[in-house]
Amino acid sequence: MPTFRNPVLPGCYPDPSICRAGEDFYLVTSSFAYFPGIPLFHSRDLVSWRQLTHVLDRPSPLSLEGLDVSDGIWAPTIRHHDGTFYVVSTLARNRQGSVTFVVTADDPAGPWSDPVPLEAEGIDPSLFFDDDGRCWFTACRDARQPTGGGPGELWMRELDLDRLKLVGPTHVLWHGAVRGAWVEAPHLYKRDGVYYLIAAEGGTESNHSVTAARSSAITGPYVTDPRSPLLTHRHRGSAEPVQNVGHVDLVDTPDGETWAVALGVRPIEGTHTLGREVFLVPVAWGAHGPVFAPEAGGVRLSERLPSIATAGLGDGASAGLGDCAAVVAGRVRFDAPVLALEWNSLRGPVDDRVSLSTDGGGLGLVLAAESLASTGVPTFLGRRQQHVRFDARTHISFSAAHPAEEAGLVVFQNQDHHATLALTVDDGGRSQVVLTVRQAGTSARLASLPVATGDVVLAVEGDEARYAFRLREPDTGQWISLGDVERSCLSTERAGGFVGVYLGLYATSNGRSTDGRAYARWFDYQPHAEQTSVPRTTG
């Protein structure tokens, strides 16, 4: 049987939502405090995905400044109806919903409209278009009144599509299947006249699960599906390669199959650094509703291909991570007119501080007063770590004028947990490379090494145990080890929050006024060993 390799989107792409328009599938995920926000992908076979754009690709009133990395843009839902694409999402502050909004586009590649705020509380908004053309908005919030169920509730109002405004009464739909568990991530589907409300319970960690309720009327009452949880790995033990499974969205293919996208993680000895990734799961329909992973009962790393993806494949053929254009490997020389879509900044654009070069000069980075430890907008550009085993390198040219000035390579989890390998100067003005690790908000210098010039190649190699940092002086070509940082130090379990590791470039004066500038001549990312990808050279 032809198979593909999960996850279909490796790296930090949490809370997936999917829709179909004709033969085309579109998928969005959370982006938190990274900018641009809400990456949007396209596929025709559900396995190979290519990023088209970001939904939030320009500054707006939805400011991310001052936010923890795991706040920001949470859990978008994408839907298509009558020629228009809709995305609803929430801006979260201090781990609570702050502003819920909707954006629209005629073409999913953009342009997308400016965000329109909705009078909605809570998080995890979704849209459902009924057969009569009416649009219903659902979300989760704290339960208004104590119940025998969980502390949260799923609620609904109608969305006026002409005014993009919630209208009519609020309907409380369900408090979840598990007593005491928070219910979230609601999505509605209709099958043979029955409305199915699919949700997530147990939190997005090891107790994560998919639960469901059903009703003959869209506004309820909804009755808990006694089979709940319909999908979970919380009972499978620590040796299970995929954990924390949940937060699903369903889509039907043109040939009548149903598939779900779900988030999950691939932990190593109980911790993960790649973040929550997108897994593809087959779904069958039975007399009582959807049956997730009917053949295996869980999410598999190797799964049968959707029938729409099997054309031209022989028996035993398989598709792997290399078939996903979202897995980008190779050397970036920063000589294209615009940055490639895999690159993000933190909390806002940095166009005024980074510059691309068409003459081989690489990426110019103006030092910012904001450091990576701040909740401002530092001079930072990063891409997701998408493989446990990898090698990332960059050629940095920088002449620091003060020991506070530094520029180089960063392995970034959040503002309180990251490791940097940077060019700077000592108190005597002599160039040096410094390895620094920041844990729980405290920074410590692990190593420093004098270098002849401010022109070096910096590298980090990752594996199951550690991040190993090295440098190479162009004159000698010799690699020198600076030290290791334990991989789990930058894991979500140690750092907290909801994101995975980014690898990138930064330049800061650590609060000092300066006109300093660094240059990254190129950046190279290569996966190792069993995980492969399609090499690509891009700007």
ROLO-945563 format. One record per residue (C-alpha): residue in three letters; residue number from 1; x, y, z. Coordinates in nm, 2 decimals, decimal comma. Example, Ala and Ser with C-alpha at 12.3 -4.5 7.8 and 13.67 -1.06 7.14 Angstrom:
[site ALA 1 [1,23 -0,45 0,78]]
[site SER 2 [1,37 -0,11 0,71]]
//
This chain:
[site MET 1 [0,00 0,00 0,00]]
[site PRO 2 [0,15 0,34 -0,09]]
[site THR 3 [0,23 0,54 0,22]]
[site PHE 4 [0,34 0,89 0,33]]
[site ARG 5 [0,55 1,00 0,62]]
[site ASN 6 [0,40 1,21 0,90]]
[site PRO 7 [0,42 1,49 1,00]]
[site VAL 8 [0,32 1,65 0,68]]
[site LEU 9 [0,43 1,99 0,82]]
[site PRO 10 [0,73 1,94 1,05]]
[site GLY 11 [0,84 2,20 1,29]]
[site CYS 12 [0,64 2,46 1,49]]
[site TYR 13 [0,30 2,46 1,31]]
[site PRO 14 [0,04 2,42 1,58]]
[site ASP 15 [-0,34 2,42 1,58]]
[site PRO 16 [-0,39 2,34 1,21]]
[site SER 17 [-0,71 2,42 1,03]]
[site ILE 18 [-0,80 2,31 0,68]]
[site CYS 19 [-1,05 2,38 0,40]]
[site ARG 20 [-1,11 2,28 0,04]]
[site ALA 21 [-1,21 2,48 -0,26]]
[site GLY 22 [-1,26 2,26 -0,56]]
[site GLU 23 [-0,95 2,03 -0,59]]
[site ASP 24 [-0,74 2,26 -0,38]]
[site PHE 25 [-0,67 2,24 -0,01]]
[site TYR 26 [-0,56 2,53 0,21]]
[site LEU 27 [-0,42 2,51 0,57]]
[site VAL 28 [-0,34 2,76 0,83]]
[site THR 29 [-0,17 2,74 1,17]]
[site SER 30 [-0,10 2,95 1,48]]
[site SER 31 [0,19 3,19 1,46]]
[site PHE 32 [0,20 3,34 1,82]]
[site ALA 33 [0,43 3,64 1,85]]
[site TYR 34 [0,61 3,58 1,52]]
[site PHE 35 [0,56 3,81 1,22]]
[site PRO 36 [0,42 3,78 0,96]]
[site GLY 37 [0,13 3,60 1,11]]
[site ILE 38 [-0,08 3,29 1,02]]
[site PRO 39 [0,12 3,10 0,76]]
[site LEU 40 [-0,11 2,97 0,48]]
[site PHE 41 [-0,03 2,65 0,28]]
[site HIS 42 [-0,17 2,49 -0,04]]
[site SER 43 [-0,18 2,13 -0,15]]
[site ARG 44 [-0,36 1,91 -0,40]]
[site ASP 45 [-0,29 1,58 -0,23]]
[site LEU 46 [-0,30 1,66 0,15]]
[site VAL 47 [0,06 1,54 0,18]]
[site SER 48 [0,28 1,78 -0,01]]
[site TRP 49 [0,23 2,14 0,11]]
[site ARG 50 [0,37 2,46 -0,02]]
[site GLN 51 [0,34 2,79 0,16]]
[site LEU 52 [0,15 3,06 -0,04]]
[site THR 53 [0,16 3,36 0,20]]
[site HIS 54 [0,09 3,48 0,55]]
[site VAL 55 [-0,26 3,60 0,62]]
[site LEU 56 [-0,13 3,88 0,85]]
[site ASP 57 [0,15 4,02 0,63]]
[site ARG 58 [0,15 4,38 0,73]]
[site PRO 59 [0,13 4,60 1,04]]
[site SER 60 [-0,22 4,63 1,19]]
[site PRO 61 [-0,39 4,73 1,51]]
[site LEU 62 [-0,32 4,38 1,63]]
[site SER 63 [0,01 4,47 1,80]]
[site LEU 64 [0,24 4,20 1,92]]
[site GLU 65 [0,48 4,42 2,10]]
[site GLY 66 [0,52 4,35 2,47]]
[site LEU 67 [0,40 3,99 2,44]]
[site ASP 68 [0,55 3,67 2,55]]
[site VAL 69 [0,64 3,45 2,24]]
[site SER 70 [0,36 3,21 2,32]]
[site ASP 71 [0,10 3,48 2,33]]
[site GLY 72 [-0,01 3,65 2,00]]
[site ILE 73 [-0,20 3,49 1,72]]
[site TRP 74 [-0,37 3,17 1,84]]
[site ALA 75 [-0,56 2,89 1,66]]
[site PRO 76 [-0,70 3,03 1,33]]
[site THR 77 [-0,97 2,86 1,14]]
[site ILE 78 [-0,99 2,88 0,76]]
[site ARG 79 [-1,31 2,83 0,56]]
[site HIS 80 [-1,43 2,89 0,20]]
[site HIS 81 [-1,78 2,98 0,10]]
[site ASP 82 [-1,93 3,12 -0,22]]
[site GLY 83 [-1,60 3,24 -0,36]]
[site THR 84 [-1,47 3,40 -0,05]]
[site PHE 85 [-1,20 3,27 0,20]]
[site TYR 86 [-1,25 3,35 0,57]]
[site VAL 87 [-1,00 3,32 0,85]]
[site VAL 88 [-1,10 3,38 1,21]]
[site SER 89 [-0,84 3,39 1,49]]
[site THR 90 [-0,77 3,55 1,83]]
[site LEU 91 [-0,49 3,78 1,96]]
[site ALA 92 [-0,40 3,64 2,30]]
[site ARG 93 [-0,24 3,84 2,58]]
[site ASN 94 [-0,12 3,68 2,91]]
[site ARG 95 [-0,26 3,35 2,79]]
[site GLN 96 [-0,61 3,48 2,75]]
[site GLY 97 [-0,81 3,59 2,45]]
[site SER 98 [-0,79 3,96 2,39]]
[site VAL 99 [-0,93 4,04 2,04]]
[site THR 100 [-1,11 3,80 1,81]]
[site PHE 101 [-1,11 3,90 1,45]]
[site VAL 102 [-1,20 3,79 1,09]]
[site VAL 103 [-1,02 3,85 0,77]]
[site THR 104 [-1,13 3,77 0,41]]
[site ALA 105 [-0,98 3,72 0,07]]
[site ASP 106 [-1,10 3,63 -0,28]]
[site ASP 107 [-0,77 3,46 -0,35]]
[site PRO 108 [-0,60 3,27 -0,06]]
[site ALA 109 [-0,26 3,39 -0,19]]
[site GLY 110 [-0,38 3,74 -0,10]]
[site PRO 111 [-0,43 4,02 -0,05]]
[site TRP 112 [-0,62 3,96 0,27]]
[site SER 113 [-0,83 4,22 0,42]]
[site ASP 114 [-0,75 4,42 0,74]]
[site PRO 115 [-0,86 4,24 1,05]]
[site VAL 116 [-1,22 4,31 1,15]]
[site PRO 117 [-1,28 4,28 1,53]]
[site LEU 118 [-1,57 4,07 1,65]]
[site GLU 119 [-1,76 4,10 1,97]]
[site ALA 120 [-1,65 3,76 2,09]]
[site GLU 121 [-1,48 3,64 2,41]]
[site GLY 122 [-1,26 3,35 2,46]]
[site ILE 123 [-1,03 3,17 2,21]]
[site ASP 124 [-1,03 2,91 1,93]]
[site PRO 125 [-1,29 3,07 1,70]]
[site SER 126 [-1,44 2,87 1,41]]
[site LEU 127 [-1,69 2,92 1,13]]
[site PHE 128 [-1,96 2,68 0,99]]
[site PHE 129 [-2,16 2,75 0,68]]
[site ASP 130 [-2,50 2,56 0,68]]
[site ASP 131 [-2,69 2,44 0,38]]
[site ASP 132 [-2,91 2,75 0,39]]
[site GLY 133 [-2,61 2,98 0,35]]
[site ARG 134 [-2,61 3,11 0,71]]
[site CYS 135 [-2,28 3,13 0,89]]
[site TRP 136 [-2,23 3,03 1,25]]
[site PHE 137 [-1,94 3,14 1,47]]
[site THR 138 [-1,82 2,91 1,75]]
[site ALA 139 [-1,56 2,96 2,02]]
[site CYS 140 [-1,47 2,85 2,37]]
[site ARG 141 [-1,47 3,05 2,69]]
[site ASP 142 [-1,49 3,01 3,07]]
[site ALA 143 [-1,83 2,86 3,17]]
[site ARG 144 [-2,07 3,13 3,27]]
[site GLN 145 [-2,24 2,91 3,53]]
[site PRO 146 [-2,12 2,61 3,73]]
[site THR 147 [-2,21 2,28 3,56]]
[site GLY 148 [-2,15 1,91 3,61]]
[site GLY 149 [-1,90 1,93 3,32]]
[site GLY 150 [-1,58 2,11 3,26]]
[site PRO 151 [-1,48 2,47 3,35]]
[site GLY 152 [-1,51 2,58 2,99]]
[site GLU 153 [-1,80 2,60 2,74]]
[site LEU 154 [-1,84 2,61 2,37]]
[site TRP 155 [-2,08 2,88 2,24]]
[site MET 156 [-2,23 3,00 1,92]]
[site ARG 157 [-2,36 3,31 1,75]]
[site GLU 158 [-2,46 3,38 1,39]]
[site LEU 159 [-2,21 3,58 1,18]]
[site ASP 160 [-2,37 3,84 0,94]]
[site LEU 161 [-2,15 3,80 0,63]]
[site ASP 162 [-2,25 4,13 0,48]]
[site ARG 163 [-2,14 4,33 0,79]]
[site LEU 164 [-1,90 4,08 0,94]]
[site LYS 165 [-2,07 4,12 1,27]]
[site LEU 166 [-2,20 3,87 1,52]]
[site VAL 167 [-2,58 3,89 1,55]]
[site GLY 168 [-2,86 3,72 1,73]]
[site PRO 169 [-2,86 3,53 2,06]]
[site THR 170 [-2,57 3,34 2,21]]
[site HIS 171 [-2,62 2,97 2,23]]
[site VAL 172 [-2,42 2,76 2,48]]
[site LEU 173 [-2,36 2,43 2,31]]
[site TRP 174 [-2,15 2,20 2,53]]
[site HIS 175 [-1,93 2,18 2,83]]
[site GLY 176 [-1,72 1,89 2,71]]
[site ALA 177 [-1,71 1,52 2,77]]
[site VAL 178 [-1,47 1,50 3,06]]
[site ARG 179 [-1,56 1,63 3,40]]
[site GLY 180 [-1,31 1,90 3,51]]
[site ALA 181 [-1,14 1,92 3,17]]
[site TRP 182 [-1,12 2,24 2,97]]
[site VAL 183 [-1,30 2,21 2,63]]
[site GLU 184 [-1,16 2,41 2,34]]
[site ALA 185 [-1,09 2,40 1,96]]
[site PRO 186 [-1,46 2,36 1,84]]
[site HIS 187 [-1,54 2,28 1,48]]
[site LEU 188 [-1,88 2,20 1,34]]
[site TYR 189 [-1,96 1,95 1,06]]
[site LYS 190 [-2,28 1,83 0,91]]
[site ARG 191 [-2,34 1,47 0,78]]
[site ASP 192 [-2,67 1,32 0,68]]
[site GLY 193 [-2,86 1,59 0,86]]
[site VAL 194 [-2,67 1,55 1,19]]
[site TYR 195 [-2,45 1,82 1,33]]
[site TYR 196 [-2,12 1,70 1,48]]
[site LEU 197 [-1,93 1,92 1,72]]
[site ILE 198 [-1,56 1,82 1,74]]
[site ALA 199 [-1,35 1,96 2,02]]
[site ALA 200 [-1,02 1,91 2,21]]
[site GLU 201 [-1,00 1,84 2,58]]
[site GLY 202 [-0,72 1,77 2,84]]
[site GLY 203 [-0,49 2,06 2,74]]
[site THR 204 [-0,24 2,06 2,46]]
[site GLU 205 [0,01 1,84 2,65]]
[site SER 206 [0,01 1,47 2,73]]
[site ASN 207 [-0,36 1,45 2,82]]
[site HIS 208 [-0,47 1,60 2,49]]
[site SER 209 [-0,76 1,44 2,32]]
[site VAL 210 [-1,04 1,47 2,06]]
[site THR 211 [-1,40 1,46 2,19]]
[site ALA 212 [-1,73 1,51 2,03]]
[site ALA 213 [-2,10 1,58 2,07]]
[site ARG 214 [-2,39 1,56 1,82]]
[site SER 215 [-2,73 1,73 1,76]]
[site SER 216 [-3,02 1,73 1,51]]
[site ALA 217 [-3,03 2,11 1,53]]
[site ILE 218 [-2,74 2,35 1,48]]
[site THR 219 [-2,80 2,54 1,80]]
[site GLY 220 [-2,85 2,22 2,01]]
[site PRO 221 [-2,90 2,06 2,24]]
[site TYR 222 [-2,57 1,87 2,19]]
[site VAL 223 [-2,53 1,52 2,34]]
[site THR 224 [-2,19 1,39 2,43]]
[site ASP 225 [-2,06 1,11 2,20]]
[site PRO 226 [-2,01 0,83 2,45]]
[site ARG 227 [-1,71 0,71 2,25]]
[site SER 228 [-1,52 1,02 2,36]]
[site PRO 229 [-1,22 1,05 2,34]]
[site LEU 230 [-1,23 0,97 1,97]]
[site LEU 231 [-0,86 1,02 1,93]]
[site THR 232 [-0,58 1,04 2,19]]
[site HIS 233 [-0,24 0,90 2,27]]
[site ARG 234 [-0,25 0,98 2,64]]
[site HIS 235 [-0,29 0,61 2,72]]
[site ARG 236 [-0,01 0,48 2,50]]
[site GLY 237 [0,29 0,53 2,72]]
[site SER 238 [0,62 0,72 2,69]]
[site ALA 239 [0,76 0,50 2,42]]
[site GLU 240 [0,49 0,62 2,17]]
[site PRO 241 [0,67 0,83 1,90]]
[site VAL 242 [0,38 1,07 1,86]]
[site GLN 243 [0,23 1,24 2,17]]
[site ASN 244 [-0,01 1,52 2,27]]
[site VAL 245 [-0,24 1,44 1,98]]
[site GLY 246 [-0,55 1,66 1,94]]
[site HIS 247 [-0,69 1,99 1,80]]
[site VAL 248 [-0,82 1,83 1,47]]
[site ASP 249 [-1,00 1,98 1,17]]
[site LEU 250 [-1,17 1,76 0,90]]
[site VAL 251 [-1,19 1,79 0,53]]
[site ASP 252 [-1,35 1,58 0,26]]
[site THR 253 [-1,16 1,50 -0,06]]
[site PRO 254 [-1,32 1,53 -0,41]]
[site ASP 255 [-1,34 1,15 -0,43]]
[site GLY 256 [-1,53 1,11 -0,10]]
[site GLU 257 [-1,26 1,04 0,16]]
[site THR 258 [-1,24 1,23 0,49]]
[site TRP 259 [-0,91 1,32 0,65]]
[site ALA 260 [-0,82 1,51 0,96]]
[site VAL 261 [-0,52 1,74 1,03]]
[site ALA 262 [-0,41 1,72 1,40]]
[site LEU 263 [-0,13 1,86 1,60]]
[site GLY 264 [0,11 1,63 1,78]]
[site VAL 265 [0,47 1,63 1,90]]
[site ARG 266 [0,76 1,39 1,87]]
[site PRO 267 [0,93 1,38 2,21]]
[site ILE 268 [1,27 1,25 2,29]]
[site GLU 269 [1,30 1,11 2,65]]
[site GLY 270 [1,00 1,32 2,75]]
[site THR 271 [1,09 1,65 2,59]]
[site HIS 272 [1,04 1,81 2,25]]
[site THR 273 [1,21 2,11 2,08]]
[site LEU 274 [1,05 2,10 1,73]]
[site GLY 275 [0,71 2,22 1,86]]
[site ARG 276 [0,37 2,10 1,78]]
[site GLU 277 [0,36 1,97 1,42]]
[site VAL 278 [0,08 1,89 1,17]]
[site PHE 279 [-0,01 1,52 1,13]]
[site LEU 280 [-0,25 1,38 0,87]]
[site VAL 281 [-0,50 1,12 0,99]]
[site PRO 282 [-0,76 0,91 0,80]]
[site VAL 283 [-1,12 0,93 0,91]]
[site ALA 284 [-1,41 0,70 0,84]]
[site TRP 285 [-1,78 0,76 0,91]]
[site GLY 286 [-1,99 0,51 1,10]]
[site ALA 287 [-2,34 0,51 1,25]]
[site HIS 288 [-2,23 0,72 1,55]]
[site GLY 289 [-2,01 0,97 1,37]]
[site PRO 290 [-1,65 1,00 1,27]]
[site VAL 291 [-1,40 0,73 1,34]]
[site PHE 292 [-1,04 0,86 1,36]]
[site ALA 293 [-0,75 0,64 1,24]]
[site PRO 294 [-0,98 0,34 1,18]]
[site GLU 295 [-0,70 0,10 1,08]]
[site ALA 296 [-0,45 0,19 1,35]]
[site GLY 297 [-0,65 0,36 1,63]]
[site GLY 298 [-0,39 0,64 1,65]]
[site VAL 299 [-0,16 0,87 1,46]]
[site ARG 300 [0,11 0,69 1,27]]
[site LEU 301 [0,45 0,81 1,14]]
[site SER 302 [0,39 0,60 0,82]]
[site GLU 303 [0,03 0,62 0,70]]
[site ARG 304 [-0,15 0,51 0,39]]
[site LEU 305 [-0,17 0,78 0,12]]
[site PRO 306 [-0,50 0,96 0,04]]
[site SER 307 [-0,65 0,82 -0,27]]
[site ILE 308 [-0,61 1,15 -0,44]]
[site ALA 309 [-0,23 1,13 -0,39]]
[site THR 310 [-0,18 0,77 -0,52]]
[site ALA 311 [-0,20 0,85 -0,90]]
[site GLY 312 [0,12 0,74 -1,06]]
[site LEU 313 [0,25 0,56 -0,76]]
[site GLY 314 [0,32 0,19 -0,77]]
[site ASP 315 [0,27 -0,07 -0,49]]
[site GLY 316 [0,49 0,00 -0,19]]
[site ALA 317 [0,57 0,36 -0,30]]
[site SER 318 [0,60 0,62 -0,03]]
[site ALA 319 [0,61 0,99 0,02]]
[site GLY 320 [0,83 1,14 0,29]]
[site LEU 321 [0,92 1,48 0,44]]
[site GLY 322 [1,12 1,55 0,12]]
[site ASP 323 [0,80 1,58 -0,07]]
[site CYS 324 [0,69 1,88 0,14]]
[site ALA 325 [0,80 2,22 -0,01]]
[site ALA 326 [0,75 2,37 0,34]]
[site VAL 327 [1,07 2,18 0,45]]
[site VAL 328 [1,33 2,41 0,32]]
[site ALA 329 [1,70 2,31 0,32]]
[site GLY 330 [2,01 2,45 0,16]]
[site ARG 331 [2,20 2,78 0,15]]
[site VAL 332 [2,02 3,11 0,15]]
[site ARG 333 [2,24 3,40 0,01]]
[site PHE 334 [1,98 3,67 0,07]]
[site ASP 335 [2,01 3,80 -0,28]]
[site ALA 336 [1,64 3,78 -0,38]]
[site PRO 337 [1,42 4,09 -0,39]]
[site VAL 338 [1,23 3,97 -0,08]]
[site LEU 339 [1,29 3,72 0,20]]
[site ALA 340 [1,15 3,37 0,15]]
[site LEU 341 [0,83 3,29 0,34]]
[site GLU 342 [1,00 3,06 0,60]]
[site TRP 343 [1,17 3,36 0,76]]
[site ASN 344 [1,00 3,54 1,05]]
[site SER 345 [1,08 3,83 1,28]]
[site LEU 346 [0,95 3,88 1,64]]
[site ARG 347 [0,64 4,08 1,72]]
[site GLY 348 [0,66 4,30 1,41]]
[site PRO 349 [0,84 4,39 1,09]]
[site VAL 350 [1,21 4,47 1,08]]
[site ASP 351 [1,22 4,60 0,72]]
[site ASP 352 [1,39 4,92 0,84]]
[site ARG 353 [1,67 4,72 1,01]]
[site VAL 354 [1,74 4,44 0,76]]
[site SER 355 [1,84 4,48 0,40]]
[site LEU 356 [1,89 4,22 0,12]]
[site SER 357 [2,17 4,25 -0,13]]
[site THR 358 [2,18 4,15 -0,50]]
[site ASP 359 [2,56 4,19 -0,52]]
[site GLY 360 [2,66 3,91 -0,29]]
[site GLY 361 [2,68 4,13 0,02]]
[site GLY 362 [2,43 3,92 0,20]]
[site LEU 363 [2,18 4,03 0,47]]
[site GLY 364 [2,25 4,36 0,64]]
[site LEU 365 [2,15 4,37 1,01]]
[site VAL 366 [2,13 4,70 1,19]]
[site LEU 367 [2,19 4,66 1,56]]
[site ALA 368 [1,88 4,72 1,77]]
[site ALA 369 [1,87 4,84 2,13]]
[site GLU 370 [1,62 4,56 2,20]]
[site SER 371 [1,78 4,23 2,29]]
[site LEU 372 [1,65 3,88 2,24]]
[site ALA 373 [1,56 3,88 2,61]]
[site SER 374 [1,32 4,17 2,56]]
[site THR 375 [0,95 4,16 2,46]]
[site GLY 376 [1,01 4,43 2,20]]
[site VAL 377 [1,10 4,39 1,83]]
[site PRO 378 [1,47 4,29 1,82]]
[site THR 379 [1,67 4,27 1,50]]
[site PHE 380 [1,61 3,90 1,45]]
[site LEU 381 [1,52 3,68 1,16]]
[site GLY 382 [1,46 3,31 1,21]]
[site ARG 383 [1,33 2,99 1,06]]
[site ARG 384 [1,18 2,69 1,23]]
[site GLN 385 [1,40 2,40 1,33]]
[site GLN 386 [1,23 2,11 1,14]]
[site HIS 387 [1,45 1,82 1,22]]
[site VAL 388 [1,60 1,68 1,54]]
[site ARG 389 [1,93 1,62 1,36]]
[site PHE 390 [2,05 1,92 1,16]]
[site ASP 391 [2,34 2,15 1,09]]
[site ALA 392 [2,30 2,53 1,06]]
[site ARG 393 [2,58 2,77 0,96]]
[site THR 394 [2,62 3,13 0,88]]
[site HIS 395 [2,90 3,36 0,76]]
[site ILE 396 [2,90 3,67 0,98]]
[site SER 397 [3,10 3,99 0,92]]
[site PHE 398 [3,08 4,24 1,21]]
[site SER 399 [3,31 4,48 1,38]]
[site ALA 400 [3,17 4,56 1,72]]
[site ALA 401 [3,25 4,90 1,87]]
[site HIS 402 [3,17 4,80 2,23]]
[site PRO 403 [3,14 4,48 2,43]]
[site ALA 404 [2,76 4,54 2,45]]
[site GLU 405 [2,73 4,50 2,07]]
[site GLU 406 [2,69 4,15 1,94]]
[site ALA 407 [2,57 3,97 1,62]]
[site GLY 408 [2,55 3,61 1,52]]
[site LEU 409 [2,36 3,29 1,54]]
[site VAL 410 [2,07 3,20 1,78]]
[site VAL 411 [1,88 2,89 1,88]]
[site PHE 412 [1,57 3,05 2,01]]
[site GLN 413 [1,29 2,91 2,22]]
[site ASN 414 [1,16 3,23 2,38]]
[site GLN 415 [1,29 3,55 2,54]]
[site ASP 416 [1,39 3,36 2,86]]
[site HIS 417 [1,53 3,05 2,69]]
[site HIS 418 [1,78 3,07 2,41]]
[site ALA 419 [2,14 3,01 2,32]]
[site THR 420 [2,36 3,25 2,11]]
[site LEU 421 [2,70 3,22 1,93]]
[site ALA 422 [2,80 3,58 1,86]]
[site LEU 423 [3,08 3,81 1,74]]
[site THR 424 [3,16 4,09 1,98]]
[site VAL 425 [3,47 4,25 2,13]]
[site ASP 426 [3,63 4,23 2,47]]
[site ASP 427 [3,70 4,53 2,70]]
[site GLY 428 [4,02 4,59 2,50]]
[site GLY 429 [3,83 4,61 2,17]]
[site ARG 430 [3,96 4,27 2,05]]
[site SER 431 [3,73 4,05 1,84]]
[site GLN 432 [3,59 3,74 2,01]]
[site VAL 433 [3,32 3,48 1,97]]
[site VAL 434 [3,11 3,42 2,27]]
[site LEU 435 [2,87 3,13 2,35]]
[site THR 436 [2,59 3,24 2,59]]
[site VAL 437 [2,29 3,04 2,71]]
[site ARG 438 [1,98 3,20 2,87]]
[site GLN 439 [1,77 2,98 3,10]]
[site ALA 440 [1,47 3,09 3,31]]
[site GLY 441 [1,55 3,45 3,24]]
[site THR 442 [1,92 3,43 3,35]]
[site SER 443 [2,21 3,45 3,10]]
[site ALA 444 [2,54 3,28 3,15]]
[site ARG 445 [2,85 3,29 2,93]]
[site LEU 446 [2,97 2,94 2,86]]
[site ALA 447 [3,28 3,01 2,65]]
[site SER 448 [3,47 3,29 2,46]]
[site LEU 449 [3,74 3,26 2,21]]
[site PRO 450 [3,95 3,55 2,06]]
[site VAL 451 [3,94 3,56 1,68]]
[site ALA 452 [4,17 3,74 1,44]]
[site THR 453 [3,90 3,93 1,26]]
[site GLY 454 [3,53 4,01 1,27]]
[site ASP 455 [3,47 3,77 0,99]]
[site VAL 456 [3,38 3,41 1,09]]
[site VAL 457 [3,16 3,11 1,01]]
[site LEU 458 [2,94 3,02 1,30]]
[site ALA 459 [2,76 2,68 1,33]]
[site VAL 460 [2,53 2,48 1,55]]
[site GLU 461 [2,47 2,11 1,51]]
[site GLY 462 [2,17 1,95 1,68]]
[site ASP 463 [2,09 1,59 1,77]]
[site GLU 464 [1,89 1,40 2,03]]
[site ALA 465 [2,11 1,51 2,31]]
[site ARG 466 [2,25 1,86 2,25]]
[site TYR 467 [2,31 2,17 2,04]]
[site ALA 468 [2,69 2,18 1,97]]
[site PHE 469 [2,83 2,52 1,88]]
[site ARG 470 [3,14 2,57 1,66]]
[site LEU 471 [3,32 2,84 1,47]]
[site ARG 472 [3,55 2,85 1,17]]
[site GLU 473 [3,79 3,13 1,08]]
[site PRO 474 [3,79 3,17 0,70]]
[site ASP 475 [4,17 3,22 0,69]]
[site THR 476 [4,25 2,88 0,84]]
[site GLY 477 [3,94 2,68 0,76]]
[site GLN 478 [3,97 2,51 1,10]]
[site TRP 479 [3,66 2,42 1,30]]
[site ILE 480 [3,68 2,50 1,67]]
[site SER 481 [3,43 2,38 1,93]]
[site LEU 482 [3,29 2,63 2,17]]
[site GLY 483 [3,07 2,40 2,37]]
[site ASP 484 [2,73 2,23 2,40]]
[site VAL 485 [2,39 2,32 2,53]]
[site GLU 486 [2,17 2,03 2,64]]
[site ARG 487 [1,88 1,99 2,40]]
[site SER 488 [1,62 1,97 2,67]]
[site CYS 489 [1,72 2,31 2,81]]
[site LEU 490 [1,54 2,46 2,50]]
[site SER 491 [1,24 2,22 2,51]]
[site THR 492 [0,88 2,33 2,56]]
[site GLU 493 [0,87 2,12 2,87]]
[site ARG 494 [1,15 2,32 3,03]]
[site ALA 495 [1,08 2,66 2,88]]
[site GLY 496 [0,70 2,65 2,91]]
[site GLY 497 [0,46 2,79 2,65]]
[site PHE 498 [0,34 2,66 2,32]]
[site VAL 499 [0,62 2,70 2,06]]
[site GLY 500 [0,91 2,52 1,92]]
[site VAL 501 [1,27 2,62 1,84]]
[site TYR 502 [1,37 2,87 1,58]]
[site LEU 503 [1,72 2,90 1,43]]
[site GLY 504 [1,82 3,24 1,31]]
[site LEU 505 [2,03 3,56 1,30]]
[site TYR 506 [2,03 3,86 1,53]]
[site ALA 507 [2,21 4,18 1,61]]
[site THR 508 [2,18 4,39 1,92]]
[site SER 509 [2,36 4,66 2,11]]
[site ASN 510 [2,18 4,56 2,44]]
[site GLY 511 [2,03 4,90 2,51]]
[site ARG 512 [2,33 5,11 2,39]]
[site SER 513 [2,29 5,37 2,12]]
[site THR 514 [2,48 5,27 1,81]]
[site ASP 515 [2,48 5,28 1,43]]
[site GLY 516 [2,65 4,94 1,41]]
[site ARG 517 [2,57 4,70 1,13]]
[site ALA 518 [2,65 4,33 1,08]]
[site TYR 519 [2,63 4,12 0,76]]
[site ALA 520 [2,52 3,76 0,72]]
[site ARG 521 [2,67 3,66 0,39]]
[site TRP 522 [2,47 3,34 0,38]]
[site PHE 523 [2,27 3,10 0,61]]
[site ASP 524 [2,27 2,72 0,55]]
[site TYR 525 [2,04 2,46 0,70]]
[site GLN 526 [2,09 2,09 0,64]]
[site PRO 527 [1,90 1,80 0,80]]
[site HIS 528 [2,10 1,50 0,89]]
[site ALA 529 [2,06 1,12 0,90]]
[site GLU 530 [1,72 0,96 0,86]]
[site GLN 531 [1,53 1,29 0,79]]
[site THR 532 [1,57 1,43 0,45]]
[site SER 533 [1,43 1,72 0,26]]
[site VAL 534 [1,44 1,88 -0,08]]
[site PRO 535 [1,75 2,11 -0,11]]
[site ARG 536 [1,66 2,46 -0,22]]
[site THR 537 [1,86 2,78 -0,27]]
[site THR 538 [1,64 3,08 -0,21]]
[site GLY 539 [1,65 3,44 -0,12]]
//
